[in-house]
Amino acid sequence: MATKIPVTVITGFLGSGKTTLIRHLLQNNQGRRIAVLVNEFGELGIDGELLKSCQICPEDGESEDNIFELTNGCLCCTVQEEFLPTMQQLLKRRDRIDCILIETSGLALPKPLVKAFRWPEIRSGATVDAVITVVDCAAVAAGTFASDPQAVEAQRQADDSLEHETPLQELFEDQLACADLVILNKTDLIDQETKAKVEDLVKQELPRVVKIVESNKGQLDPSILLGFKAAVEENLDTRPSHHDTEEDHDHDEEITATHLILDRDFDPQILQKQLQTLTQQQEIYRIKGFVAVPNKPMRLVMQGVGTRFEQFYDRPWQPDEVKQTQLVFIGRKLNRTEIAAQLEASLC
């Protein structure tokens, strides 16, 4: 029997740096033939486009054909409908693939996805080498995606009937509980004392000893990320989840994604300032997309977590593509019409 293809599942909250990590891995693949499966939360695929522009694809496009996008669905909820057919397609090409990377959406639970590797259609051809959880240290330090134990205890004493744990906190904890490796990312944005506090908080959520490494923009050697041989699908009992006693799990239905496609260009600094204002007016967790900049032949990538943004040019606009600004917004109770109106009005 042929050796099973090792699959690395990369999880982490919105904006933690999963796509940046995979881009770095593809650019430093050390000769490995890597297939990537990207799960977007929303209809417009941004992360897949970023990976295709990583500048390792040969002119014949063969490497680009190894990047698969599953959009408009959370992978842990659409395993049978979306994931299984794609994996079956990849397994037919197993002689041309050395490993597979799966980037989950920031809202996905890793454990239901790993369970799918027990299915006969997949089990004979692939195994989960490891689950890697990427943590945005600056966001966690700000208390955005993790509970403050002292504050929770104070609330419990004031009203012990109150539900203290939000769905986002459960998600953060589930992603950590399933990990074989935790990456403390964006450590350049915090000081040493804050980093130590974040690491302590992360360790409190780990049910067993798990290696923790630091990273700035996902720049880690592939030998750290690949080759765990953990066969995670065979060892799920040590990876507890808030949803272990449920047949199905529910996501917070008020968390949605919407997008804008605008046939115009923008001054990137002005646009970023207005997007930061938008995040203060609505509960927006994540903004990402491509921006057309006046008199620039390159496509600008703009990504934001809360009010914190980064920009970089990833590739030239192609001769046959329309120079558009495409932005994805992920948050709670988002209203696309209001977002578009506020953005257009503020930039007039």
Secondary structure, 3 states (H helix, E strand, C coil): CCCCEEEEEEEECCCCCHHHHHHHHHHCCCCCCEEEEEECCCCCCCHHHHHHCCCCCCCCCCCHHHEEEECCCCCCCCHHHHHHHHHHHHHCCHHHCCEEEEECCCCCCHHHHHHHHHCHHHHCCEEEEEEEEEEEHHHHHCCCCCCCHHHHHHHHHHCCCCCCCCHHHHHHHHHHHCCCEEEEECHHHCCHHHHHHHHHHHHHCCCCCCEEEEECCCCCCHHHHCCCCCCHHHCHHHCCCCCCCCCCCCCCCCEEEEEEEECCCCCHHHHHHHHHHHHHHCCEEEEEEEECCCCCCEEEEEEEECCEEEEEEEEECCCCCCCCEEEEEEEECCCHHHHHHHHHHHCC
